[in-house]
Every structure is written in structure tokens, then in C-alpha cells.
Amino acid sequence: MHKMKRAMLISKSELLEGCPGSIVVAEIEVKNCTHWGWKKGVFLGMDTEQNLEGMPIEVVQFPVEQDVKSFEVLKLAVPISIVQDAVP
């Protein structure tokens, strides 16, 4: 249970549009919800309990390159790749 909710999405882009095979950028704010800073090599990714089969985007695993202190809010621009065979 201690691994749950390490990060919380604070804000996100409302609507993203793109064509199959393109990349769109999501502007997000995420909060470190732990009492410790994130270690080097941490990444933000999609919920592993979500069914990812048939999603119109590639699985997101975005590395966080900067130090993030406990309970700090971080602004990021996350590239999201739309799969080539996505139905518009």
C-alpha cells in the first residue's frame, strides 16, 4: 500500500488533438505525494491497472530529470505519441 499514490495529477491540458502517427504535448502539473524526494531515474507512467490494449496512444513513460522534493509540485510538458492506426 505504501507504493500507492506517489504522485498526484494537479492539472492537465483540457483537450489534445492530433493525427495518427503524430506527437502532441500535454502540459501537466504533478505533485510528489511522498515525504521523500524522488530519486534519480524516476519516471511518470500510466496506471498499470488500466487496460492499455487498443489505446490510441503509445504507453507513456516520461523520465523526470530534475530533483523533486517531498510534496513539491512540478510542471512538465509530456510528449504523447498517437499510434499510426488510430481511428480519427
Secondary structure by P-SEA (a helix, b strand, c coil): ccccccccccccccbbbbcccbbbbbbbbbbcccccccccbbbbbcccccccccccccbbbbbbcccccccbbbbbbbbbbccccccc
